[in-house]
Amino acid sequence: MTERQLIQEILNSVSVLYDFEDANEDSSEYTLLLKQQGNDTRSLETVNNEVKHYFEEADFTYKEELHPTNTDKPEDIRVEIKKV
């Protein structure tokens, strides 16, 4: 399984909408934009904690920004991850 496939598997298991804002597969660094689905009743903090747990379990660093302001899209979370 490639890193990109692993990332997609994690995000699909947490049931969030996502987009790769930036992907540098050579250095294993990715910036993701996450958005809660419309019918999701979990708090944004809960969603973030679940995503963070799975990425850390898969040996990724995890740096999040809730409600990012410097994006063209109305996203809930911007995440910078890197495979360690």
PDB file of N, CA, C and O in Angstrom:
ATOM      1  N   MET A   1       0.851  -1.169   0.000  1.00  0.00           N
ATOM      2  CA  MET A   1       0.000   0.000   0.000  1.00  0.00           C
ATOM      3  C   MET A   1       0.903   1.241   0.000  1.00  0.00           C
ATOM      4  O   MET A   1       1.846   1.323   0.787  1.00  0.00           O
ATOM      5  N   THR A   2       0.621   2.182  -0.862  1.00  0.00           N
ATOM      6  CA  THR A   2       1.390   3.419  -0.917  1.00  0.00           C
ATOM      7  C   THR A   2       0.989   4.336   0.236  1.00  0.00           C
ATOM      8  O   THR A   2      -0.047   4.131   0.868  1.00  0.00           O
ATOM      9  N   GLU A   3       1.811   5.344   0.506  1.00  0.00           N
ATOM     10  CA  GLU A   3       1.470   6.310   1.556  1.00  0.00           C
ATOM     11  C   GLU A   3       0.158   7.016   1.236  1.00  0.00           C
ATOM     12  O   GLU A   3      -0.675   7.218   2.120  1.00  0.00           O
ATOM     13  N   ARG A   4      -0.022   7.384  -0.005  1.00  0.00           N
ATOM     14  CA  ARG A   4      -1.258   8.070  -0.396  1.00  0.00           C
ATOM     15  C   ARG A   4      -2.476   7.176  -0.143  1.00  0.00           C
ATOM     16  O   ARG A   4      -3.509   7.653   0.327  1.00  0.00           O
ATOM     17  N   GLN A   5      -2.357   5.900  -0.451  1.00  0.00           N
ATOM     18  CA  GLN A   5      -3.453   4.970  -0.202  1.00  0.00           C
ATOM     19  C   GLN A   5      -3.715   4.831   1.296  1.00  0.00           C
ATOM     20  O   GLN A   5      -4.868   4.752   1.720  1.00  0.00           O
ATOM     21  N   LEU A   6      -2.650   4.801   2.097  1.00  0.00           N
ATOM     22  CA  LEU A   6      -2.803   4.721   3.544  1.00  0.00           C
ATOM     23  C   LEU A   6      -3.511   5.957   4.075  1.00  0.00           C
ATOM     24  O   LEU A   6      -4.402   5.856   4.919  1.00  0.00           O
ATOM     25  N   ILE A   7      -3.118   7.111   3.584  1.00  0.00           N
ATOM     26  CA  ILE A   7      -3.770   8.364   3.995  1.00  0.00           C
ATOM     27  C   ILE A   7      -5.254   8.327   3.641  1.00  0.00           C
ATOM     28  O   ILE A   7      -6.098   8.676   4.466  1.00  0.00           O
ATOM     29  N   GLN A   8      -5.570   7.911   2.435  1.00  0.00           N
ATOM     30  CA  GLN A   8      -6.965   7.838   2.005  1.00  0.00           C
ATOM     31  C   GLN A   8      -7.745   6.830   2.844  1.00  0.00           C
ATOM     32  O   GLN A   8      -8.904   7.075   3.181  1.00  0.00           O
ATOM     33  N   GLU A   9      -7.131   5.710   3.182  1.00  0.00           N
ATOM     34  CA  GLU A   9      -7.776   4.692   4.017  1.00  0.00           C
ATOM     35  C   GLU A   9      -8.102   5.260   5.396  1.00  0.00           C
ATOM     36  O   GLU A   9      -9.197   5.047   5.917  1.00  0.00           O
ATOM     37  N   ILE A  10      -7.153   5.980   5.982  1.00  0.00           N
ATOM     38  CA  ILE A  10      -7.382   6.587   7.291  1.00  0.00           C
ATOM     39  C   ILE A  10      -8.522   7.585   7.228  1.00  0.00           C
ATOM     40  O   ILE A  10      -9.423   7.548   8.066  1.00  0.00           O
ATOM     41  N   LEU A  11      -8.497   8.476   6.249  1.00  0.00           N
ATOM     42  CA  LEU A  11      -9.526   9.515   6.159  1.00  0.00           C
ATOM     43  C   LEU A  11     -10.902   8.933   5.851  1.00  0.00           C
ATOM     44  O   LEU A  11     -11.913   9.434   6.344  1.00  0.00           O
ATOM     45  N   ASN A  12     -10.946   7.891   5.051  1.00  0.00           N
ATOM     46  CA  ASN A  12     -12.230   7.248   4.769  1.00  0.00           C
ATOM     47  C   ASN A  12     -12.770   6.542   6.005  1.00  0.00           C
ATOM     48  O   ASN A  12     -13.983   6.504   6.211  1.00  0.00           O
ATOM     49  N   SER A  13     -11.889   5.981   6.832  1.00  0.00           N
ATOM     50  CA  SER A  13     -12.353   5.281   8.032  1.00  0.00           C
ATOM     51  C   SER A  13     -12.916   6.257   9.067  1.00  0.00           C
ATOM     52  O   SER A  13     -13.769   5.881   9.871  1.00  0.00           O
ATOM     53  N   VAL A  14     -12.449   7.495   9.052  1.00  0.00           N
ATOM     54  CA  VAL A  14     -12.954   8.504   9.975  1.00  0.00           C
ATOM     55  C   VAL A  14     -14.154   9.243   9.375  1.00  0.00           C
ATOM     56  O   VAL A  14     -14.806  10.028  10.063  1.00  0.00           O
ATOM     57  N   SER A  15     -14.440   8.998   8.121  1.00  0.00           N
ATOM     58  CA  SER A  15     -15.600   9.574   7.421  1.00  0.00           C
ATOM     59  C   SER A  15     -15.554  11.095   7.341  1.00  0.00           C
ATOM     60  O   SER A  15     -16.482  11.780   7.771  1.00  0.00           O
ATOM     61  N   VAL A  16     -14.470  11.609   6.789  1.00  0.00           N
ATOM     62  CA  VAL A  16     -14.378  13.043   6.521  1.00  0.00           C
ATOM     63  C   VAL A  16     -14.164  13.247   5.033  1.00  0.00           C
ATOM     64  O   VAL A  16     -13.635  12.375   4.343  1.00  0.00           O
ATOM     65  N   LEU A  17     -14.572  14.387   4.556  1.00  0.00           N
ATOM     66  CA  LEU A  17     -14.281  14.777   3.184  1.00  0.00           C
ATOM     67  C   LEU A  17     -12.888  15.378   3.187  1.00  0.00           C
ATOM     68  O   LEU A  17     -12.515  16.058   4.142  1.00  0.00           O
ATOM     69  N   TYR A  18     -12.121  15.144   2.152  1.00  0.00           N
ATOM     70  CA  TYR A  18     -10.740  15.609   2.163  1.00  0.00           C
ATOM     71  C   TYR A  18     -10.252  15.935   0.767  1.00  0.00           C
ATOM     72  O   TYR A  18     -10.794  15.486  -0.242  1.00  0.00           O
ATOM     73  N   ASP A  19      -9.196  16.742   0.760  1.00  0.00           N
ATOM     74  CA  ASP A  19      -8.520  17.102  -0.473  1.00  0.00           C
ATOM     75  C   ASP A  19      -7.044  17.257  -0.139  1.00  0.00           C
ATOM     76  O   ASP A  19      -6.691  17.732   0.940  1.00  0.00           O
ATOM     77  N   PHE A  20      -6.192  16.858  -1.057  1.00  0.00           N
ATOM     78  CA  PHE A  20      -4.755  17.062  -0.893  1.00  0.00           C
ATOM     79  C   PHE A  20      -4.447  18.480  -1.356  1.00  0.00           C
ATOM     80  O   PHE A  20      -4.529  18.771  -2.549  1.00  0.00           O
ATOM     81  N   GLU A  21      -4.095  19.361  -0.432  1.00  0.00           N
ATOM     82  CA  GLU A  21      -3.703  20.723  -0.808  1.00  0.00           C
ATOM     83  C   GLU A  21      -2.293  20.700  -1.399  1.00  0.00           C
ATOM     84  O   GLU A  21      -1.997  21.417  -2.355  1.00  0.00           O
ATOM     85  N   ASP A  22      -1.437  19.871  -0.821  1.00  0.00           N
ATOM     86  CA  ASP A  22      -0.075  19.740  -1.298  1.00  0.00           C
ATOM     87  C   ASP A  22       0.399  18.324  -0.992  1.00  0.00           C
ATOM     88  O   ASP A  22       0.118  17.789   0.080  1.00  0.00           O
ATOM     89  N   ALA A  23       1.110  17.724  -1.925  1.00  0.00           N
ATOM     90  CA  ALA A  23       1.629  16.374  -1.720  1.00  0.00           C
ATOM     91  C   ALA A  23       3.029  16.276  -2.304  1.00  0.00           C
ATOM     92  O   ALA A  23       3.225  16.416  -3.511  1.00  0.00           O
ATOM     93  N   ASN A  24       3.995  16.033  -1.430  1.00  0.00           N
ATOM     94  CA  ASN A  24       5.366  15.813  -1.868  1.00  0.00           C
ATOM     95  C   ASN A  24       5.714  14.375  -1.507  1.00  0.00           C
ATOM     96  O   ASN A  24       6.197  14.090  -0.411  1.00  0.00           O
ATOM     97  N   GLU A  25       5.463  13.494  -2.437  1.00  0.00           N
ATOM     98  CA  GLU A  25       5.643  12.072  -2.162  1.00  0.00           C
ATOM     99  C   GLU A  25       7.118  11.705  -2.027  1.00  0.00           C
ATOM    100  O   GLU A  25       7.439  10.698  -1.395  1.00  0.00           O
ATOM    101  N   ASP A  26       8.018  12.491  -2.599  1.00  0.00           N
ATOM    102  CA  ASP A  26       9.452  12.219  -2.463  1.00  0.00           C
ATOM    103  C   ASP A  26       9.918  12.387  -1.014  1.00  0.00           C
ATOM    104  O   ASP A  26      10.741  11.609  -0.531  1.00  0.00           O
ATOM    105  N   SER A  27       9.394  13.396  -0.329  1.00  0.00           N
ATOM    106  CA  SER A  27       9.784  13.630   1.064  1.00  0.00           C
ATOM    107  C   SER A  27       8.735  13.139   2.055  1.00  0.00           C
ATOM    108  O   SER A  27       8.890  13.325   3.262  1.00  0.00           O
ATOM    109  N   SER A  28       7.672  12.516   1.559  1.00  0.00           N
ATOM    110  CA  SER A  28       6.588  11.978   2.402  1.00  0.00           C
ATOM    111  C   SER A  28       5.896  13.058   3.225  1.00  0.00           C
ATOM    112  O   SER A  28       5.496  12.813   4.363  1.00  0.00           O
ATOM    113  N   GLU A  29       5.753  14.261   2.647  1.00  0.00           N
ATOM    114  CA  GLU A  29       5.078  15.362   3.316  1.00  0.00           C
ATOM    115  C   GLU A  29       3.787  15.693   2.572  1.00  0.00           C
ATOM    116  O   GLU A  29       3.767  15.790   1.346  1.00  0.00           O
ATOM    117  N   TYR A  30       2.715  15.863   3.338  1.00  0.00           N
ATOM    118  CA  TYR A  30       1.407  16.108   2.747  1.00  0.00           C
ATOM    119  C   TYR A  30       0.679  17.172   3.554  1.00  0.00           C
ATOM    120  O   TYR A  30       0.784  17.222   4.780  1.00  0.00           O
ATOM    121  N   THR A  31      -0.059  18.023   2.849  1.00  0.00           N
ATOM    122  CA  THR A  31      -0.961  18.963   3.496  1.00  0.00           C
ATOM    123  C   THR A  31      -2.364  18.606   3.033  1.00  0.00           C
ATOM    124  O   THR A  31      -2.647  18.548   1.837  1.00  0.00           O
ATOM    125  N   LEU A  32      -3.236  18.367   4.009  1.00  0.00           N
ATOM    126  CA  LEU A  32      -4.590  17.914   3.726  1.00  0.00           C
ATOM    127  C   LEU A  32      -5.596  18.955   4.185  1.00  0.00           C
ATOM    128  O   LEU A  32      -5.383  19.636   5.188  1.00  0.00           O
ATOM    129  N   LEU A  33      -6.683  19.074   3.454  1.00  0.00           N
ATOM    130  CA  LEU A  33      -7.807  19.909   3.855  1.00  0.00           C
ATOM    131  C   LEU A  33      -8.969  18.974   4.158  1.00  0.00           C
ATOM    132  O   LEU A  33      -9.397  18.196   3.306  1.00  0.00           O
ATOM    133  N   LEU A  34      -9.471  19.064   5.387  1.00  0.00           N
ATOM    134  CA  LEU A  34     -10.535  18.167   5.836  1.00  0.00           C
ATOM    135  C   LEU A  34     -11.808  18.945   6.109  1.00  0.00           C
ATOM    136  O   LEU A  34     -11.769  20.090   6.561  1.00  0.00           O
ATOM    137  N   LYS A  35     -12.926  18.315   5.831  1.00  0.00           N
ATOM    138  CA  LYS A  35     -14.229  18.920   6.073  1.00  0.00           C
ATOM    139  C   LYS A  35     -15.166  17.852   6.609  1.00  0.00           C
ATOM    140  O   LYS A  35     -15.213  16.738   6.088  1.00  0.00           O
ATOM    141  N   GLN A  36     -15.901  18.190   7.638  1.00  0.00           N
ATOM    142  CA  GLN A  36     -16.886  17.262   8.168  1.00  0.00           C
ATOM    143  C   GLN A  36     -18.029  17.098   7.176  1.00  0.00           C
ATOM    144  O   GLN A  36     -18.406  18.031   6.468  1.00  0.00           O
ATOM    145  N   GLN A  37     -18.566  15.889   7.147  1.00  0.00           N
ATOM    146  CA  GLN A  37     -19.738  15.658   6.310  1.00  0.00           C
ATOM    147  C   GLN A  37     -20.941  16.321   6.973  1.00  0.00           C
ATOM    148  O   GLN A  37     -20.983  16.476   8.193  1.00  0.00           O
ATOM    149  N   GLY A  38     -21.908  16.705   6.164  1.00  0.00           N
ATOM    150  CA  GLY A  38     -23.064  17.458   6.644  1.00  0.00           C
ATOM    151  C   GLY A  38     -23.852  16.790   7.753  1.00  0.00           C
ATOM    152  O   GLY A  38     -24.409  17.475   8.611  1.00  0.00           O
ATOM    153  N   ASN A  39     -23.911  15.468   7.753  1.00  0.00           N
ATOM    154  CA  ASN A  39     -24.708  14.761   8.756  1.00  0.00           C
ATOM    155  C   ASN A  39     -23.879  14.300   9.950  1.00  0.00           C
ATOM    156  O   ASN A  39     -24.376  13.543  10.783  1.00  0.00           O
ATOM    157  N   ASP A  40     -22.639  14.735  10.049  1.00  0.00           N
ATOM    158  CA  ASP A  40     -21.737  14.327  11.131  1.00  0.00           C
ATOM    159  C   ASP A  40     -22.065  15.130  12.383  1.00  0.00           C
ATOM    160  O   ASP A  40     -21.997  16.359  12.373  1.00  0.00           O
ATOM    161  N   THR A  41     -22.423  14.435  13.462  1.00  0.00           N
ATOM    162  CA  THR A  41     -22.802  15.114  14.702  1.00  0.00           C
ATOM    163  C   THR A  41     -21.642  15.231  15.695  1.00  0.00           C
ATOM    164  O   THR A  41     -21.808  15.803  16.772  1.00  0.00           O
ATOM    165  N   ARG A  42     -20.476  14.698  15.343  1.00  0.00           N
ATOM    166  CA  ARG A  42     -19.319  14.803  16.238  1.00  0.00           C
ATOM    167  C   ARG A  42     -18.804  16.237  16.251  1.00  0.00           C
ATOM    168  O   ARG A  42     -18.934  16.964  15.265  1.00  0.00           O
ATOM    169  N   SER A  43     -18.215  16.637  17.382  1.00  0.00           N
ATOM    170  CA  SER A  43     -17.596  17.958  17.422  1.00  0.00           C
ATOM    171  C   SER A  43     -16.350  17.940  16.545  1.00  0.00           C
ATOM    172  O   SER A  43     -15.781  16.881  16.282  1.00  0.00           O
ATOM    173  N   LEU A  44     -15.938  19.106  16.102  1.00  0.00           N
ATOM    174  CA  LEU A  44     -14.750  19.208  15.262  1.00  0.00           C
ATOM    175  C   LEU A  44     -13.512  18.708  16.018  1.00  0.00           C
ATOM    176  O   LEU A  44     -12.629  18.088  15.425  1.00  0.00           O
ATOM    177  N   GLU A  45     -13.453  18.976  17.308  1.00  0.00           N
ATOM    178  CA  GLU A  45     -12.338  18.514  18.126  1.00  0.00           C
ATOM    179  C   GLU A  45     -12.293  16.987  18.180  1.00  0.00           C
ATOM    180  O   GLU A  45     -11.213  16.399  18.146  1.00  0.00           O
ATOM    181  N   THR A  46     -13.453  16.346  18.264  1.00  0.00           N
ATOM    182  CA  THR A  46     -13.517  14.886  18.277  1.00  0.00           C
ATOM    183  C   THR A  46     -13.032  14.318  16.953  1.00  0.00           C
ATOM    184  O   THR A  46     -12.254  13.365  16.927  1.00  0.00           O
ATOM    185  N   VAL A  47     -13.489  14.900  15.867  1.00  0.00           N
ATOM    186  CA  VAL A  47     -13.052  14.452  14.542  1.00  0.00           C
ATOM    187  C   VAL A  47     -11.540  14.602  14.429  1.00  0.00           C
ATOM    188  O   VAL A  47     -10.855  13.683  13.980  1.00  0.00           O
ATOM    189  N   ASN A  48     -11.018  15.755  14.832  1.00  0.00           N
ATOM    190  CA  ASN A  48      -9.585  15.994  14.766  1.00  0.00           C
ATOM    191  C   ASN A  48      -8.824  14.974  15.607  1.00  0.00           C
ATOM    192  O   ASN A  48      -7.811  14.440  15.155  1.00  0.00           O
ATOM    193  N   ASN A  49      -9.289  14.699  16.805  1.00  0.00           N
ATOM    194  CA  ASN A  49      -8.603  13.738  17.673  1.00  0.00           C
ATOM    195  C   ASN A  49      -8.594  12.336  17.074  1.00  0.00           C
ATOM    196  O   ASN A  49      -7.606  11.612  17.198  1.00  0.00           O
ATOM    197  N   GLU A  50      -9.690  11.952  16.425  1.00  0.00           N
ATOM    198  CA  GLU A  50      -9.741  10.633  15.785  1.00  0.00           C
ATOM    199  C   GLU A  50      -8.755  10.553  14.618  1.00  0.00           C
ATOM    200  O   GLU A  50      -8.026   9.571  14.479  1.00  0.00           O
ATOM    201  N   VAL A  51      -8.738  11.587  13.788  1.00  0.00           N
ATOM    202  CA  VAL A  51      -7.820  11.614  12.649  1.00  0.00           C
ATOM    203  C   VAL A  51      -6.380  11.598  13.160  1.00  0.00           C
ATOM    204  O   VAL A  51      -5.542  10.851  12.655  1.00  0.00           O
ATOM    205  N   LYS A  52      -6.105  12.422  14.154  1.00  0.00           N
ATOM    206  CA  LYS A  52      -4.755  12.505  14.719  1.00  0.00           C
ATOM    207  C   LYS A  52      -4.319  11.149  15.268  1.00  0.00           C
ATOM    208  O   LYS A  52      -3.185  10.728  15.036  1.00  0.00           O
ATOM    209  N   HIS A  53      -5.185  10.472  15.978  1.00  0.00           N
ATOM    210  CA  HIS A  53      -4.873   9.155  16.545  1.00  0.00           C
ATOM    211  C   HIS A  53      -4.440   8.173  15.457  1.00  0.00           C
ATOM    212  O   HIS A  53      -3.417   7.503  15.591  1.00  0.00           O
ATOM    213  N   TYR A  54      -5.214   8.094  14.391  1.00  0.00           N
ATOM    214  CA  TYR A  54      -4.902   7.142  13.319  1.00  0.00           C
ATOM    215  C   TYR A  54      -3.596   7.482  12.597  1.00  0.00           C
ATOM    216  O   TYR A  54      -2.823   6.587  12.256  1.00  0.00           O
ATOM    217  N   PHE A  55      -3.354   8.761  12.366  1.00  0.00           N
ATOM    218  CA  PHE A  55      -2.106   9.141  11.700  1.00  0.00           C
ATOM    219  C   PHE A  55      -0.895   8.870  12.593  1.00  0.00           C
ATOM    220  O   PHE A  55       0.125   8.371  12.118  1.00  0.00           O
ATOM    221  N   GLU A  56      -1.002   9.191  13.865  1.00  0.00           N
ATOM    222  CA  GLU A  56       0.118   8.920  14.768  1.00  0.00           C
ATOM    223  C   GLU A  56       0.357   7.419  14.916  1.00  0.00           C
ATOM    224  O   GLU A  56       1.501   6.976  15.023  1.00  0.00           O
ATOM    225  N   GLU A  57      -0.716   6.646  14.921  1.00  0.00           N
ATOM    226  CA  GLU A  57      -0.594   5.190  14.982  1.00  0.00           C
ATOM    227  C   GLU A  57       0.124   4.639  13.747  1.00  0.00           C
ATOM    228  O   GLU A  57       0.806   3.617  13.823  1.00  0.00           O
ATOM    229  N   ALA A  58      -0.035   5.324  12.609  1.00  0.00           N
ATOM    230  CA  ALA A  58       0.604   4.906  11.358  1.00  0.00           C
ATOM    231  C   ALA A  58       1.975   5.569  11.168  1.00  0.00           C
ATOM    232  O   ALA A  58       2.522   5.553  10.066  1.00  0.00           O
ATOM    233  N   ASP A  59       2.525   6.148  12.230  1.00  0.00           N
ATOM    234  CA  ASP A  59       3.859   6.769  12.213  1.00  0.00           C
ATOM    235  C   ASP A  59       3.970   7.996  11.321  1.00  0.00           C
ATOM    236  O   ASP A  59       4.937   8.152  10.576  1.00  0.00           O
ATOM    237  N   PHE A  60       2.970   8.862  11.405  1.00  0.00           N
ATOM    238  CA  PHE A  60       3.019  10.170  10.760  1.00  0.00           C
ATOM    239  C   PHE A  60       3.109  11.241  11.845  1.00  0.00           C
ATOM    240  O   PHE A  60       2.529  11.092  12.921  1.00  0.00           O
ATOM    241  N   THR A  61       3.839  12.320  11.558  1.00  0.00           N
ATOM    242  CA  THR A  61       3.728  13.497  12.417  1.00  0.00           C
ATOM    243  C   THR A  61       2.376  14.131  12.098  1.00  0.00           C
ATOM    244  O   THR A  61       1.780  13.831  11.064  1.00  0.00           O
ATOM    245  N   TYR A  62       1.893  14.999  12.971  1.00  0.00           N
ATOM    246  CA  TYR A  62       0.565  15.566  12.771  1.00  0.00           C
ATOM    247  C   TYR A  62       0.533  16.974  13.333  1.00  0.00           C
ATOM    248  O   TYR A  62       0.718  17.176  14.533  1.00  0.00           O
ATOM    249  N   LYS A  63       0.297  17.949  12.465  1.00  0.00           N
ATOM    250  CA  LYS A  63       0.156  19.344  12.881  1.00  0.00           C
ATOM    251  C   LYS A  63      -1.126  19.881  12.262  1.00  0.00           C
ATOM    252  O   LYS A  63      -1.259  19.944  11.040  1.00  0.00           O
ATOM    253  N   GLU A  64      -2.062  20.264  13.114  1.00  0.00           N
ATOM    254  CA  GLU A  64      -3.365  20.681  12.625  1.00  0.00           C
ATOM    255  C   GLU A  64      -3.624  22.165  12.859  1.00  0.00           C
ATOM    256  O   GLU A  64      -3.031  22.800  13.731  1.00  0.00           O
ATOM    257  N   GLU A  65      -4.524  22.683  12.054  1.00  0.00           N
ATOM    258  CA  GLU A  65      -5.038  24.038  12.214  1.00  0.00           C
ATOM    259  C   GLU A  65      -6.553  23.952  12.035  1.00  0.00           C
ATOM    260  O   GLU A  65      -7.045  23.679  10.940  1.00  0.00           O
ATOM    261  N   LEU A  66      -7.282  24.188  13.122  1.00  0.00           N
ATOM    262  CA  LEU A  66      -8.738  24.165  13.040  1.00  0.00           C
ATOM    263  C   LEU A  66      -9.225  25.481  12.439  1.00  0.00           C
ATOM    264  O   LEU A  66      -8.696  26.548  12.753  1.00  0.00           O
ATOM    265  N   HIS A  67     -10.219  25.400  11.588  1.00  0.00           N
ATOM    266  CA  HIS A  67     -10.794  26.565  10.897  1.00  0.00           C
ATOM    267  C   HIS A  67      -9.713  27.430  10.246  1.00  0.00           C
ATOM    268  O   HIS A  67      -9.581  28.605  10.589  1.00  0.00           O
ATOM    269  N   PRO A  68      -8.946  26.874   9.321  1.00  0.00           N
ATOM    270  CA  PRO A  68      -7.875  27.649   8.682  1.00  0.00           C
ATOM    271  C   PRO A  68      -8.430  28.844   7.924  1.00  0.00           C
ATOM    272  O   PRO A  68      -9.494  28.772   7.310  1.00  0.00           O
ATOM    273  N   THR A  69      -7.699  29.928   7.979  1.00  0.00           N
ATOM    274  CA  THR A  69      -8.171  31.158   7.333  1.00  0.00           C
ATOM    275  C   THR A  69      -7.494  31.435   6.005  1.00  0.00           C
ATOM    276  O   THR A  69      -8.034  32.185   5.191  1.00  0.00           O
ATOM    277  N   ASN A  70      -6.333  30.856   5.763  1.00  0.00           N
ATOM    278  CA  ASN A  70      -5.603  31.173   4.535  1.00  0.00           C
ATOM    279  C   ASN A  70      -5.755  30.061   3.490  1.00  0.00           C
ATOM    280  O   ASN A  70      -4.770  29.526   2.981  1.00  0.00           O
ATOM    281  N   THR A  71      -7.001  29.732   3.188  1.00  0.00           N
ATOM    282  CA  THR A  71      -7.303  28.770   2.127  1.00  0.00           C
ATOM    283  C   THR A  71      -8.450  29.312   1.290  1.00  0.00           C
ATOM    284  O   THR A  71      -9.291  30.062   1.785  1.00  0.00           O
ATOM    285  N   ASP A  72      -8.480  28.933   0.035  1.00  0.00           N
ATOM    286  CA  ASP A  72      -9.552  29.389  -0.854  1.00  0.00           C
ATOM    287  C   ASP A  72     -10.853  28.627  -0.613  1.00  0.00           C
ATOM    288  O   ASP A  72     -11.917  29.043  -1.072  1.00  0.00           O
ATOM    289  N   LYS A  73     -10.761  27.505   0.113  1.00  0.00           N
ATOM    290  CA  LYS A  73     -11.930  26.655   0.338  1.00  0.00           C
ATOM    291  C   LYS A  73     -12.354  26.750   1.801  1.00  0.00           C
ATOM    292  O   LYS A  73     -11.507  26.911   2.680  1.00  0.00           O
ATOM    293  N   PRO A  74     -13.645  26.652   2.069  1.00  0.00           N
ATOM    294  CA  PRO A  74     -14.120  26.695   3.464  1.00  0.00           C
ATOM    295  C   PRO A  74     -13.928  25.346   4.151  1.00  0.00           C
ATOM    296  O   PRO A  74     -14.874  24.568   4.271  1.00  0.00           O
ATOM    297  N   GLU A  75     -12.719  25.072   4.598  1.00  0.00           N
ATOM    298  CA  GLU A  75     -12.412  23.790   5.223  1.00  0.00           C
ATOM    299  C   GLU A  75     -12.469  23.908   6.736  1.00  0.00           C
ATOM    300  O   GLU A  75     -12.360  25.001   7.291  1.00  0.00           O
ATOM    301  N   ASP A  76     -12.642  22.758   7.404  1.00  0.00           N
ATOM    302  CA  ASP A  76     -12.707  22.732   8.858  1.00  0.00           C
ATOM    303  C   ASP A  76     -11.332  22.569   9.489  1.00  0.00           C
ATOM    304  O   ASP A  76     -11.047  23.160  10.530  1.00  0.00           O
ATOM    305  N   ILE A  77     -10.475  21.763   8.855  1.00  0.00           N
ATOM    306  CA  ILE A  77      -9.159  21.473   9.420  1.00  0.00           C
ATOM    307  C   ILE A  77      -8.126  21.413   8.295  1.00  0.00           C
ATOM    308  O   ILE A  77      -8.370  20.828   7.239  1.00  0.00           O
ATOM    309  N   ARG A  78      -6.970  22.027   8.541  1.00  0.00           N
ATOM    310  CA  ARG A  78      -5.812  21.853   7.647  1.00  0.00           C
ATOM    311  C   ARG A  78      -4.807  21.038   8.452  1.00  0.00           C
ATOM    312  O   ARG A  78      -4.513  21.357   9.604  1.00  0.00           O
ATOM    313  N   VAL A  79      -4.285  19.984   7.835  1.00  0.00           N
ATOM    314  CA  VAL A  79      -3.369  19.084   8.514  1.00  0.00           C
ATOM    315  C   VAL A  79      -2.094  18.942   7.697  1.00  0.00           C
ATOM    316  O   VAL A  79      -2.131  18.696   6.491  1.00  0.00           O
ATOM    317  N   GLU A  80      -0.974  19.102   8.372  1.00  0.00           N
ATOM    318  CA  GLU A  80       0.323  18.824   7.763  1.00  0.00           C
ATOM    319  C   GLU A  80       0.830  17.535   8.392  1.00  0.00           C
ATOM    320  O   GLU A  80       0.957  17.438   9.612  1.00  0.00           O
ATOM    321  N   ILE A  81       1.118  16.547   7.553  1.00  0.00           N
ATOM    322  CA  ILE A  81       1.605  15.269   8.052  1.00  0.00           C
ATOM    323  C   ILE A  81       2.887  14.895   7.320  1.00  0.00           C
ATOM    324  O   ILE A  81       3.139  15.331   6.197  1.00  0.00           O
ATOM    325  N   LYS A  82       3.680  14.082   7.988  1.00  0.00           N
ATOM    326  CA  LYS A  82       4.907  13.580   7.377  1.00  0.00           C
ATOM    327  C   LYS A  82       5.173  12.192   7.946  1.00  0.00           C
ATOM    328  O   LYS A  82       5.077  11.968   9.152  1.00  0.00           O
ATOM    329  N   LYS A  83       5.504  11.279   7.064  1.00  0.00           N
ATOM    330  CA  LYS A  83       5.851   9.913   7.480  1.00  0.00           C
ATOM    331  C   LYS A  83       7.212   9.946   8.146  1.00  0.00           C
ATOM    332  O   LYS A  83       8.173  10.469   7.581  1.00  0.00           O
ATOM    333  N   VAL A  84       7.299   9.383   9.354  1.00  0.00           N
ATOM    334  CA  VAL A  84       8.581   9.355  10.077  1.00  0.00           C
ATOM    335  C   VAL A  84       9.255   8.016   9.930  1.00  0.00           C
ATOM    336  O   VAL A  84      10.342   7.810  10.470  1.00  0.00           O
TER     337      VAL A  84
END
